[in-house]
Amino acid sequence: MRKVSANISIDPKLKEDATMLLAQFGLDFSTAITLFLQQTVREKKIPFEIRLEVPNKETEEALAEYPEMKKNKKKYKRYSSFDEILKEVD
């Protein structure tokens, strides 16, 4: 298949981040754009989502606390219901 060049303007940091992520999927930048456009044309919509399941910083911190909390249960307040938690927060 004959190919043509297309120039796009994007933020350099976005391209760098995307290139690094795409490499984890075994894709280069050009191939990923081609896949996106092929699927868009085929499905007549934004077609797919490719992402790594990475918890955000807050979730990572909470997960890191869990072993300590499990090991030393008496150091941490426990609740009998979600309503009880909400009452304390309000």
Summary of the structure (lengths in Angstrom):
residues: 90
radius of gyration: 22.8
end to end distance: 63.7
largest distance: 68.8
contacts: 136
relative contact order: 0.06
helix: 60%
strand: 0%
